[in-house]
Amino acid sequence: MDEVKKPQQQASFLYSMKAVFWSFFGLRRKSDFDADSAKLNPVHVIIAGLIGVALFIALLISIVKFVVSK
């Protein structure tokens, strides 16, 4: 009996942002990683990564400006 596999639905951009956010901290479970590799769109992951890096740099610059101003 052959099982017909349904094509997996592509993940949304918000889901990609969440996956990238948790990946920055290295707190992804193996099962989540396996599910992500099947669902995530590589373009969404690249864009989410660039947004995450920009936010991280902005946060670091803000912290440095706050500390230096005192």
All heavy atoms as a GROMACS GRO file, in nm:
protein
  553
    1MET      N    1   0.083  -0.116   0.000
    1MET     CA    2   0.000   0.000   0.000
    1MET      C    3   0.089   0.124   0.000
    1MET      O    4   0.162   0.148   0.094
    1MET     CB    5  -0.089   0.002   0.123
    1MET     CG    6  -0.160  -0.124   0.154
    1MET     SD    7  -0.326  -0.105   0.094
    1MET     CE    8  -0.381  -0.269   0.113
    2ASP      N    9   0.082   0.197  -0.104
    2ASP     CA   10   0.160   0.320  -0.115
    2ASP      C   11   0.086   0.434  -0.048
    2ASP      O   12  -0.031   0.456  -0.071
    2ASP     CB   13   0.184   0.356  -0.262
    2ASP     CG   14   0.275   0.254  -0.329
    2ASP    OD1   15   0.364   0.202  -0.260
    2ASP    OD2   16   0.256   0.229  -0.449
    3GLU      N   17   0.161   0.504   0.034
    3GLU     CA   18   0.104   0.622   0.096
    3GLU      C   19   0.134   0.742   0.008
    3GLU      O   20   0.246   0.760  -0.038
    3GLU     CB   21   0.164   0.646   0.235
    3GLU     CG   22   0.118   0.547   0.337
    3GLU     CD   23   0.173   0.582   0.475
    3GLU    OE1   24   0.204   0.700   0.498
    3GLU    OE2   25   0.186   0.491   0.556
    4VAL      N   26   0.035   0.821  -0.016
    4VAL     CA   27   0.053   0.941  -0.096
    4VAL      C   28   0.094   1.052   0.000
    4VAL      O   29   0.021   1.086   0.092
    4VAL     CB   30  -0.076   0.978  -0.171
    4VAL    CG1   31  -0.056   1.107  -0.248
    4VAL    CG2   32  -0.118   0.865  -0.262
    5LYS      N   33   0.213   1.105  -0.022
    5LYS     CA   34   0.260   1.212   0.064
    5LYS      C   35   0.206   1.345   0.013
    5LYS      O   36   0.219   1.377  -0.104
    5LYS     CB   37   0.413   1.217   0.066
    5LYS     CG   38   0.474   1.100   0.138
    5LYS     CD   39   0.623   1.119   0.151
    5LYS     CE   40   0.684   1.004   0.226
    5LYS     NZ   41   0.827   1.021   0.245
    6LYS      N   42   0.147   1.419   0.104
    6LYS     CA   43   0.099   1.552   0.069
    6LYS      C   44   0.216   1.649   0.070
    6LYS      O   45   0.303   1.641   0.158
    6LYS     CB   46  -0.006   1.598   0.170
    6LYS     CG   47  -0.130   1.515   0.170
    6LYS     CD   48  -0.228   1.566   0.273
    6LYS     CE   49  -0.351   1.476   0.279
    6LYS     NZ   50  -0.444   1.520   0.382
    7PRO      N   51   0.222   1.738  -0.025
    7PRO     CA   52   0.331   1.837  -0.022
    7PRO      C   53   0.315   1.926   0.100
    7PRO      O   54   0.205   1.968   0.134
    7PRO     CB   55   0.313   1.916  -0.151
    7PRO     CG   56   0.174   1.891  -0.195
    7PRO     CD   57   0.133   1.758  -0.138
    8GLN      N   58   0.427   1.950   0.167
    8GLN     CA   59   0.421   2.032   0.287
    8GLN      C   60   0.401   2.178   0.249
    8GLN      O   61   0.455   2.226   0.150
    8GLN     CB   62   0.549   2.018   0.368
    8GLN     CG   63   0.558   1.884   0.434
    8GLN     CD   64   0.658   1.887   0.548
    8GLN    OE1   65   0.732   1.982   0.565
    8GLN    NE2   66   0.658   1.782   0.625
    9GLN      N   67   0.324   2.243   0.330
    9GLN     CA   68   0.294   2.384   0.306
    9GLN      C   69   0.417   2.468   0.340
    9GLN      O   70   0.487   2.440   0.436
    9GLN     CB   71   0.177   2.425   0.395
    9GLN     CG   72   0.127   2.563   0.369
    9GLN     CD   73   0.008   2.596   0.457
    9GLN    OE1   74  -0.022   2.524   0.550
    9GLN    NE2   75  -0.057   2.705   0.428
   10GLN      N   76   0.442   2.569   0.259
   10GLN     CA   77   0.554   2.659   0.285
   10GLN      C   78   0.525   2.742   0.409
   10GLN      O   79   0.412   2.781   0.435
   10GLN     CB   80   0.576   2.753   0.166
   10GLN     CG   81   0.638   2.686   0.046
   10GLN     CD   82   0.783   2.651   0.068
   10GLN    OE1   83   0.853   2.715   0.144
   10GLN    NE2   84   0.828   2.547   0.000
   11ALA      N   85   0.627   2.768   0.486
   11ALA     CA   86   0.614   2.848   0.608
   11ALA      C   87   0.602   2.996   0.572
   11ALA      O   88   0.653   3.042   0.470
   11ALA     CB   89   0.735   2.825   0.698
   12SER      N   90   0.538   3.070   0.660
   12SER     CA   91   0.522   3.214   0.639
   12SER      C   92   0.652   3.286   0.673
   12SER      O   93   0.744   3.229   0.732
   12SER     CB   94   0.409   3.266   0.727
   12SER     OG   95   0.445   3.258   0.863
   13PHE      N   96   0.658   3.413   0.637
   13PHE     CA   97   0.777   3.492   0.666
   13PHE      C   98   0.793   3.509   0.817
   13PHE      O   99   0.904   3.508   0.869
   13PHE     CB  100   0.769   3.629   0.598
   13PHE     CG  101   0.891   3.713   0.622
   13PHE    CD1  102   1.010   3.680   0.562
   13PHE    CD2  103   0.887   3.822   0.706
   13PHE    CE1  104   1.124   3.756   0.584
   13PHE    CE2  105   0.999   3.899   0.728
   13PHE     CZ  106   1.118   3.866   0.667
   14LEU      N  107   0.681   3.522   0.889
   14LEU     CA  108   0.688   3.535   1.035
   14LEU      C  109   0.746   3.410   1.099
   14LEU      O  110   0.824   3.419   1.194
   14LEU     CB  111   0.547   3.562   1.090
   14LEU     CG  112   0.536   3.649   1.212
   14LEU    CD1  113   0.613   3.778   1.195
   14LEU    CD2  114   0.392   3.679   1.241
   15TYR      N  115   0.711   3.294   1.047
   15TYR     CA  116   0.768   3.169   1.096
   15TYR      C  117   0.919   3.166   1.070
   15TYR      O  118   0.996   3.120   1.154
   15TYR     CB  119   0.699   3.050   1.028
   15TYR     CG  120   0.743   2.916   1.081
   15TYR    CD1  121   0.686   2.862   1.196
   15TYR    CD2  122   0.843   2.844   1.017
   15TYR    CE1  123   0.727   2.740   1.244
   15TYR    CE2  124   0.884   2.722   1.064
   15TYR     CZ  125   0.827   2.670   1.178
   15TYR     OH  126   0.868   2.549   1.226
   16SER      N  127   0.959   3.217   0.955
   16SER     CA  128   1.102   3.224   0.923
   16SER      C  129   1.175   3.317   1.019
   16SER      O  130   1.286   3.287   1.063
   16SER     CB  131   1.122   3.272   0.779
   16SER     OG  132   1.063   3.184   0.689
   17MET      N  133   1.112   3.430   1.052
   17MET     CA  134   1.172   3.524   1.148
   17MET      C  135   1.190   3.456   1.283
   17MET      O  136   1.293   3.472   1.349
   17MET     CB  137   1.085   3.649   1.164
   17MET     CG  138   1.093   3.746   1.049
   17MET     SD  139   1.254   3.823   1.031
   17MET     CE  140   1.263   3.921   1.179
   18LYS      N  141   1.090   3.381   1.326
   18LYS     CA  142   1.098   3.311   1.454
   18LYS      C  143   1.211   3.208   1.452
   18LYS      O  144   1.288   3.197   1.548
   18LYS     CB  145   0.965   3.244   1.485
   18LYS     CG  146   0.959   3.175   1.618
   18LYS     CD  147   0.823   3.113   1.642
   18LYS     CE  148   0.841   2.965   1.653
   18LYS     NZ  149   0.722   2.890   1.676
   19ALA      N  150   1.222   3.134   1.344
   19ALA     CA  151   1.328   3.033   1.333
   19ALA      C  152   1.466   3.096   1.336
   19ALA      O  153   1.558   3.046   1.402
   19ALA     CB  154   1.309   2.952   1.205
   20VAL      N  155   1.482   3.208   1.267
   20VAL     CA  156   1.611   3.278   1.265
   20VAL      C  157   1.642   3.336   1.403
   20VAL      O  158   1.755   3.329   1.450
   20VAL     CB  159   1.612   3.388   1.156
   20VAL    CG1  160   1.733   3.479   1.170
   20VAL    CG2  161   1.610   3.325   1.018
   21PHE      N  162   1.540   3.391   1.470
   21PHE     CA  163   1.559   3.446   1.605
   21PHE      C  164   1.613   3.340   1.699
   21PHE      O  165   1.710   3.362   1.771
   21PHE     CB  166   1.426   3.503   1.656
   21PHE     CG  167   1.432   3.547   1.799
   21PHE    CD1  168   1.493   3.665   1.834
   21PHE    CD2  169   1.374   3.471   1.899
   21PHE    CE1  170   1.499   3.707   1.966
   21PHE    CE2  171   1.378   3.511   2.031
   21PHE     CZ  172   1.441   3.629   2.065
   22TRP      N  173   1.549   3.224   1.701
   22TRP     CA  174   1.595   3.118   1.791
   22TRP      C  175   1.730   3.062   1.747
   22TRP      O  176   1.810   3.018   1.830
   22TRP     CB  177   1.491   3.007   1.800
   22TRP     CG  178   1.376   3.047   1.886
   22TRP    CD1  179   1.248   3.067   1.845
   22TRP    CD2  180   1.378   3.077   2.026
   22TRP    NE1  181   1.171   3.107   1.951
   22TRP    CE2  182   1.248   3.114   2.063
   22TRP    CE3  183   1.478   3.077   2.123
   22TRP    CZ2  184   1.214   3.149   2.193
   22TRP    CZ3  185   1.444   3.112   2.253
   22TRP    CH2  186   1.314   3.148   2.286
   23SER      N  187   1.758   3.066   1.620
   23SER     CA  188   1.888   3.018   1.571
   23SER      C  189   2.002   3.110   1.613
   23SER      O  190   2.114   3.064   1.632
   23SER     CB  191   1.885   3.006   1.419
   23SER     OG  192   1.792   2.909   1.380
   24PHE      N  193   1.975   3.239   1.629
   24PHE     CA  194   2.077   3.332   1.677
   24PHE      C  195   2.125   3.290   1.816
   24PHE      O  196   2.241   3.307   1.850
   24PHE     CB  197   2.022   3.474   1.684
   24PHE     CG  198   2.033   3.552   1.557
   24PHE    CD1  199   2.060   3.492   1.437
   24PHE    CD2  200   2.016   3.689   1.558
   24PHE    CE1  201   2.070   3.564   1.320
   24PHE    CE2  202   2.026   3.763   1.441
   24PHE     CZ  203   2.054   3.700   1.323
   25PHE      N  204   2.034   3.236   1.897
   25PHE     CA  205   2.070   3.194   2.032
   25PHE      C  206   2.117   3.049   2.037
   25PHE      O  207   2.167   3.004   2.138
   25PHE     CB  208   1.950   3.211   2.127
   25PHE     CG  209   1.914   3.354   2.148
   25PHE    CD1  210   1.799   3.406   2.093
   25PHE    CD2  211   1.995   3.438   2.222
   25PHE    CE1  212   1.765   3.539   2.112
   25PHE    CE2  213   1.963   3.571   2.241
   25PHE     CZ  214   1.848   3.621   2.186
   26GLY      N  215   2.096   2.975   1.930
   26GLY     CA  216   2.137   2.836   1.927
   26GLY      C  217   2.047   2.745   2.007
   26GLY      O  218   2.090   2.642   2.058
   27LEU      N  219   1.922   2.784   2.023
   27LEU     CA  220   1.828   2.708   2.106
   27LEU      C  221   1.722   2.637   2.023
   27LEU      O  222   1.604   2.641   2.055
   27LEU     CB  223   1.759   2.802   2.206
   27LEU     CG  224   1.851   2.870   2.305
   27LEU    CD1  225   1.775   2.971   2.388
   27LEU    CD2  226   1.918   2.769   2.393
   28ARG      N  227   1.762   2.570   1.918
   28ARG     CA  228   1.667   2.497   1.833
   28ARG      C  229   1.675   2.349   1.863
   28ARG      O  230   1.784   2.294   1.875
   28ARG     CB  231   1.698   2.520   1.685
   28ARG     CG  232   1.690   2.662   1.640
   28ARG     CD  233   1.553   2.716   1.637
   28ARG     NE  234   1.475   2.652   1.532
   28ARG     CZ  235   1.346   2.668   1.520
   28ARG    NH1  236   1.280   2.739   1.605
   28ARG    NH2  237   1.281   2.608   1.423
   29ARG      N  238   1.559   2.286   1.876
   29ARG     CA  239   1.556   2.141   1.894
   29ARG      C  240   1.581   2.074   1.760
   29ARG      O  241   1.555   2.131   1.654
   29ARG     CB  242   1.420   2.097   1.948
   29ARG     CG  243   1.396   2.141   2.090
   29ARG     CD  244   1.267   2.084   2.140
   29ARG     NE  245   1.156   2.130   2.057
   29ARG     CZ  246   1.046   2.186   2.102
   29ARG    NH1  247   1.030   2.202   2.230
   29ARG    NH2  248   0.952   2.225   2.020
   30LYS      N  249   1.631   1.952   1.765
   30LYS     CA  250   1.658   1.876   1.643
   30LYS      C  251   1.531   1.856   1.562
   30LYS      O  252   1.531   1.869   1.440
   30LYS     CB  253   1.720   1.741   1.681
   30LYS     CG  254   1.741   1.647   1.564
   30LYS     CD  255   1.868   1.679   1.492
   30LYS     CE  256   1.902   1.567   1.397
   30LYS     NZ  257   1.896   1.606   1.259
   31SER      N  258   1.420   1.828   1.629
   31SER     CA  259   1.293   1.807   1.558
   31SER      C  260   1.247   1.936   1.489
   31SER      O  261   1.194   1.931   1.378
   31SER     CB  262   1.186   1.757   1.654
   31SER     OG  263   1.163   1.851   1.757
   32ASP      N  264   1.268   2.051   1.555
   32ASP     CA  265   1.232   2.178   1.493
   32ASP      C  266   1.320   2.206   1.371
   32ASP      O  267   1.273   2.255   1.270
   32ASP     CB  268   1.246   2.294   1.592
   32ASP     CG  269   1.139   2.293   1.698
   32ASP    OD1  270   1.034   2.229   1.677
   32ASP    OD2  271   1.161   2.356   1.803
   33PHE      N  272   1.448   2.174   1.384
   33PHE     CA  273   1.540   2.196   1.272
   33PHE      C  274   1.500   2.110   1.152
   33PHE      O  275   1.501   2.157   1.038
   33PHE     CB  276   1.684   2.165   1.313
   33PHE     CG  277   1.782   2.178   1.202
   33PHE    CD1  278   1.821   2.303   1.157
   33PHE    CD2  279   1.834   2.066   1.139
   33PHE    CE1  280   1.911   2.316   1.053
   33PHE    CE2  281   1.924   2.078   1.035
   33PHE     CZ  282   1.962   2.204   0.992
   34ASP      N  283   1.464   1.985   1.178
   34ASP     CA  284   1.423   1.896   1.069
   34ASP      C  285   1.296   1.945   1.002
   34ASP      O  286   1.283   1.942   0.880
   34ASP     CB  287   1.404   1.754   1.121
   34ASP     CG  288   1.534   1.690   1.164
   34ASP    OD1  289   1.640   1.735   1.116
   34ASP    OD2  290   1.530   1.596   1.246
   35ALA      N  291   1.201   1.992   1.082
   35ALA     CA  292   1.076   2.044   1.026
   35ALA      C  293   1.102   2.172   0.948
   35ALA      O  294   1.044   2.194   0.841
   35ALA     CB  295   0.975   2.070   1.138
   36ASP      N  296   1.191   2.257   0.998
   36ASP     CA  297   1.222   2.382   0.931
   36ASP      C  298   1.290   2.359   0.796
   36ASP      O  299   1.262   2.430   0.700
   36ASP     CB  300   1.313   2.469   1.018
   36ASP     CG  301   1.241   2.526   1.138
   36ASP    OD1  302   1.116   2.520   1.141
   36ASP    OD2  303   1.309   2.577   1.228
   37SER      N  304   1.376   2.261   0.791
   37SER     CA  305   1.448   2.238   0.666
   37SER      C  306   1.354   2.196   0.554
   37SER      O  307   1.383   2.218   0.437
   37SER     CB  308   1.558   2.134   0.686
   37SER     OG  309   1.499   2.009   0.719
   38ALA      N  310   1.240   2.139   0.590
   38ALA     CA  311   1.142   2.099   0.489
   38ALA      C  312   1.046   2.211   0.454
   38ALA      O  313   0.996   2.216   0.342
   38ALA     CB  314   1.065   1.978   0.539
   39LYS      N  315   1.021   2.303   0.548
   39LYS     CA  316   0.917   2.404   0.528
   39LYS      C  317   0.968   2.541   0.488
   39LYS      O  318   0.899   2.614   0.418
   39LYS     CB  319   0.832   2.420   0.656
   39LYS     CG  320   0.741   2.305   0.682
   39LYS     CD  321   0.635   2.333   0.785
   39LYS     CE  322   0.680   2.395   0.912
   39LYS     NZ  323   0.575   2.404   1.013
   40LEU      N  324   1.085   2.579   0.537
   40LEU     CA  325   1.130   2.717   0.519
   40LEU      C  326   1.171   2.747   0.376
   40LEU      O  327   1.230   2.665   0.308
   40LEU     CB  328   1.247   2.747   0.612
   40LEU     CG  329   1.212   2.756   0.761
   40LEU    CD1  330   1.338   2.781   0.842
   40LEU    CD2  331   1.112   2.865   0.787
   41ASN      N  332   1.140   2.869   0.337
   41ASN     CA  333   1.180   2.920   0.206
   41ASN      C  334   1.319   2.985   0.223
   41ASN      O  335   1.336   3.073   0.307
   41ASN     CB  336   1.077   3.023   0.159
   41ASN     CG  337   1.106   3.077   0.022
   41ASN    OD1  338   1.211   3.054  -0.034
   41ASN    ND2  339   1.010   3.151  -0.030
   42PRO      N  340   1.419   2.945   0.146
   42PRO     CA  341   1.554   3.000   0.164
   42PRO      C  342   1.561   3.152   0.148
   42PRO      O  343   1.638   3.218   0.217
   42PRO     CB  344   1.636   2.932   0.054
   42PRO     CG  345   1.559   2.812   0.015
   42PRO     CD  346   1.417   2.841   0.043
   43VAL      N  347   1.479   3.208   0.061
   43VAL     CA  348   1.479   3.354   0.044
   43VAL      C  349   1.429   3.421   0.172
   43VAL      O  350   1.485   3.522   0.216
   43VAL     CB  351   1.392   3.394  -0.077
   43VAL    CG1  352   1.381   3.544  -0.089
   43VAL    CG2  353   1.448   3.334  -0.205
   44HIS      N  354   1.325   3.364   0.233
   44HIS     CA  355   1.275   3.420   0.360
   44HIS      C  356   1.380   3.412   0.469
   44HIS      O  357   1.394   3.505   0.549
   44HIS     CB  358   1.150   3.344   0.405
   44HIS     CG  359   1.028   3.372   0.325
   44HIS    ND1  360   0.911   3.305   0.343
   44HIS    CD2  361   1.004   3.461   0.226
   44HIS    CE1  362   0.820   3.351   0.260
   44HIS    NE2  363   0.875   3.446   0.186
   45VAL      N  364   1.454   3.303   0.473
   45VAL     CA  365   1.557   3.286   0.575
   45VAL      C  366   1.668   3.389   0.557
   45VAL      O  367   1.715   3.449   0.655
   45VAL     CB  368   1.615   3.143   0.572
   45VAL    CG1  369   1.733   3.129   0.667
   45VAL    CG2  370   1.507   3.042   0.607
   46ILE      N  371   1.710   3.414   0.434
   46ILE     CA  372   1.815   3.513   0.408
   46ILE      C  373   1.768   3.652   0.447
   46ILE      O  374   1.840   3.727   0.515
   46ILE     CB  375   1.858   3.507   0.260
   46ILE    CG1  376   1.931   3.376   0.232
   46ILE    CG2  377   1.946   3.627   0.224
   46ILE    CD1  378   1.957   3.348   0.086
   47ILE      N  379   1.646   3.688   0.408
   47ILE     CA  380   1.593   3.821   0.442
   47ILE      C  381   1.576   3.834   0.593
   47ILE      O  382   1.613   3.936   0.652
   47ILE     CB  383   1.461   3.847   0.368
   47ILE    CG1  384   1.487   3.857   0.217
   47ILE    CG2  385   1.392   3.973   0.418
   47ILE    CD1  386   1.362   3.859   0.132
   48ALA      N  387   1.524   3.729   0.658
   48ALA     CA  388   1.506   3.732   0.804
   48ALA      C  389   1.642   3.743   0.873
   48ALA      O  390   1.655   3.814   0.974
   48ALA     CB  391   1.432   3.607   0.849
   49GLY      N  392   1.743   3.676   0.821
   49GLY     CA  393   1.877   3.685   0.879
   49GLY      C  394   1.935   3.825   0.868
   49GLY      O  395   1.995   3.876   0.962
   50LEU      N  396   1.916   3.888   0.753
   50LEU     CA  397   1.966   4.025   0.734
   50LEU      C  398   1.893   4.122   0.826
   50LEU      O  399   1.956   4.212   0.885
   50LEU     CB  400   1.950   4.067   0.588
   50LEU     CG  401   2.040   3.994   0.489
   50LEU    CD1  402   2.004   4.034   0.346
   50LEU    CD2  403   2.186   4.022   0.518
   51ILE      N  404   1.763   4.105   0.842
   51ILE     CA  405   1.686   4.190   0.934
   51ILE      C  406   1.733   4.167   1.077
   51ILE      O  407   1.752   4.262   1.154
   51ILE     CB  408   1.535   4.165   0.919
   51ILE    CG1  409   1.486   4.216   0.784
   51ILE    CG2  410   1.457   4.230   1.033
   51ILE    CD1  411   1.344   4.178   0.751
   52GLY      N  412   1.755   4.040   1.113
   52GLY     CA  413   1.803   4.009   1.248
   52GLY      C  414   1.939   4.068   1.277
   52GLY      O  415   1.962   4.122   1.386
   53VAL      N  416   2.029   4.061   1.180
   53VAL     CA  417   2.162   4.119   1.199
   53VAL      C  418   2.153   4.271   1.212
   53VAL      O  419   2.220   4.330   1.297
   53VAL     CB  420   2.255   4.079   1.081
   53VAL    CG1  421   2.381   4.162   1.079
   53VAL    CG2  422   2.288   3.932   1.090
   54ALA      N  423   2.069   4.334   1.130
   54ALA     CA  424   2.053   4.480   1.138
   54ALA      C  425   1.998   4.521   1.274
   54ALA      O  426   2.045   4.620   1.334
   54ALA     CB  427   1.961   4.529   1.026
   55LEU      N  428   1.901   4.446   1.325
   55LEU     CA  429   1.845   4.477   1.457
   55LEU      C  430   1.948   4.456   1.568
   55LEU      O  431   1.957   4.535   1.662
   55LEU     CB  432   1.720   4.393   1.484
   55LEU     CG  433   1.598   4.427   1.401
   55LEU    CD1  434   1.486   4.326   1.427
   55LEU    CD2  435   1.550   4.568   1.432
   56PHE      N  436   2.028   4.351   1.555
   56PHE     CA  437   2.132   4.323   1.654
   56PHE      C  438   2.237   4.434   1.655
   56PHE      O  439   2.279   4.480   1.762
   56PHE     CB  440   2.196   4.188   1.624
   56PHE     CG  441   2.302   4.148   1.723
   56PHE    CD1  442   2.268   4.116   1.853
   56PHE    CD2  443   2.434   4.142   1.685
   56PHE    CE1  444   2.366   4.079   1.945
   56PHE    CE2  445   2.533   4.105   1.775
   56PHE     CZ  446   2.499   4.073   1.905
   57ILE      N  447   2.279   4.479   1.538
   57ILE     CA  448   2.377   4.587   1.530
   57ILE      C  449   2.319   4.716   1.586
   57ILE      O  450   2.388   4.790   1.659
   57ILE     CB  451   2.426   4.605   1.385
   57ILE    CG1  452   2.512   4.485   1.344
   57ILE    CG2  453   2.505   4.735   1.368
   57ILE    CD1  454   2.548   4.480   1.198
   58ALA      N  455   2.193   4.745   1.554
   58ALA     CA  456   2.128   4.865   1.608
   58ALA      C  457   2.120   4.859   1.760
   58ALA      O  458   2.142   4.960   1.829
   58ALA     CB  459   1.988   4.881   1.548
   59LEU      N  460   2.092   4.741   1.814
   59LEU     CA  461   2.088   4.725   1.959
   59LEU      C  462   2.225   4.750   2.021
   59LEU      O  463   2.238   4.820   2.122
   59LEU     CB  464   2.038   4.585   1.995
   59LEU     CG  465   2.038   4.550   2.142
   59LEU    CD1  466   1.930   4.630   2.215
   59LEU    CD2  467   2.015   4.401   2.161
   60LEU      N  468   2.330   4.695   1.960
   60LEU     CA  469   2.465   4.716   2.012
   60LEU      C  470   2.505   4.864   2.006
   60LEU      O  471   2.564   4.917   2.102
   60LEU     CB  472   2.565   4.631   1.934
   60LEU     CG  473   2.560   4.481   1.959
   60LEU    CD1  474   2.661   4.411   1.869
   60LEU    CD2  475   2.585   4.449   2.104
   61ILE      N  476   2.474   4.930   1.897
   61ILE     CA  477   2.506   5.072   1.884
   61ILE      C  478   2.431   5.153   1.989
   61ILE      O  479   2.487   5.245   2.051
   61ILE     CB  480   2.477   5.123   1.741
   61ILE    CG1  481   2.578   5.062   1.644
   61ILE    CG2  482   2.480   5.275   1.734
   61ILE    CD1  483   2.548   5.089   1.498
   62SER      N  484   2.305   5.120   2.011
   62SER     CA  485   2.225   5.191   2.113
   62SER      C  486   2.283   5.172   2.252
   62SER      O  487   2.290   5.267   2.331
   62SER     CB  488   2.081   5.142   2.110
   62SER     OG  489   2.023   5.167   1.987
   63ILE      N  490   2.325   5.051   2.283
   63ILE     CA  491   2.384   5.025   2.414
   63ILE      C  492   2.514   5.103   2.432
   63ILE      O  493   2.537   5.165   2.536
   63ILE     CB  494   2.408   4.873   2.433
   63ILE    CG1  495   2.275   4.800   2.448
   63ILE    CG2  496   2.495   4.846   2.555
   63ILE    CD1  497   2.284   4.650   2.445
   64VAL      N  498   2.597   5.104   2.329
   64VAL     CA  499   2.725   5.178   2.337
   64VAL      C  500   2.699   5.327   2.352
   64VAL      O  501   2.763   5.393   2.435
   64VAL     CB  502   2.812   5.149   2.213
   64VAL    CG1  503   2.929   5.244   2.204
   64VAL    CG2  504   2.859   5.004   2.214
   65LYS      N  505   2.604   5.383   2.276
   65LYS     CA  506   2.574   5.525   2.289
   65LYS      C  507   2.521   5.558   2.428
   65LYS      O  508   2.554   5.662   2.485
   65LYS     CB  509   2.473   5.567   2.183
   65LYS     CG  510   2.533   5.583   2.047
   65LYS     CD  511   2.433   5.639   1.949
   65LYS     CE  512   2.498   5.661   1.814
   65LYS     NZ  513   2.409   5.724   1.719
   66PHE      N  514   2.440   5.469   2.484
   66PHE     CA  515   2.387   5.492   2.618
   66PHE      C  516   2.496   5.489   2.723
   66PHE      O  517   2.502   5.574   2.812
   66PHE     CB  518   2.281   5.386   2.651
   66PHE     CG  519   2.224   5.396   2.789
   66PHE    CD1  520   2.136   5.497   2.820
   66PHE    CD2  521   2.262   5.305   2.887
   66PHE    CE1  522   2.084   5.507   2.948
   66PHE    CE2  523   2.210   5.315   3.014
   66PHE     CZ  524   2.123   5.416   3.046
   67VAL      N  525   2.589   5.394   2.712
   67VAL     CA  526   2.696   5.382   2.809
   67VAL      C  527   2.796   5.496   2.796
   67VAL      O  528   2.843   5.552   2.897
   67VAL     CB  529   2.767   5.245   2.795
   67VAL    CG1  530   2.893   5.239   2.876
   67VAL    CG2  531   2.671   5.132   2.832
   68VAL      N  532   2.828   5.536   2.675
   68VAL     CA  533   2.928   5.641   2.653
   68VAL      C  534   2.874   5.777   2.693
   68VAL      O  535   2.947   5.863   2.739
   68VAL     CB  536   2.975   5.640   2.505
   68VAL    CG1  537   3.060   5.760   2.472
   68VAL    CG2  538   3.050   5.511   2.476
   69SER      N  539   2.744   5.797   2.681
   69SER     CA  540   2.688   5.929   2.713
   69SER      C  541   2.688   5.960   2.862
   69SER      O  542   2.674   6.074   2.900
   69SER     CB  543   2.544   5.938   2.660
   69SER     OG  544   2.459   5.851   2.733
   70LYS      N  545   2.707   5.862   2.946
   70LYS     CA  546   2.706   5.887   3.091
   70LYS      C  547   2.840   5.928   3.140
   70LYS      O  548   2.939   5.914   3.142
   70LYS     CB  549   2.656   5.764   3.165
   70LYS     CG  550   2.510   5.746   3.145
   70LYS     CD  551   2.457   5.648   3.242
   70LYS     CE  552   2.306   5.654   3.237
   70LYS     NZ  553   2.241   5.610   3.351
   0.00000   0.00000   0.00000
